Amino acid sequence: MNKIEELKSVIGKDVSENRSPTCRAKLIKVNKKTCTFEVVKSPYRSGDESRIGERYLVPISWAWNAFFF
């Protein structure tokens, strides 16, 4: 499997994600070079919870590292 295929297998799951203001995000979509994440509430009540629901992009390799490295 390549990185894109692996990431498509975890769409809808949340993960610790350093670029999220709560340090937690859900994978929404896998594009050709980026992935779309949505900010979700952290179980540790960290960060800016007012930004829950916002979406942002990260490079494929960063998203893959969050889930599989």
Secondary structure, 3 states (H helix, E strand, C coil): CCHHHHHHCCCCCEEECCCCCCCEEEEEEECCCEEEEEECCCCCCCCCHHHCCCEEEEEHHHHHHHHHC
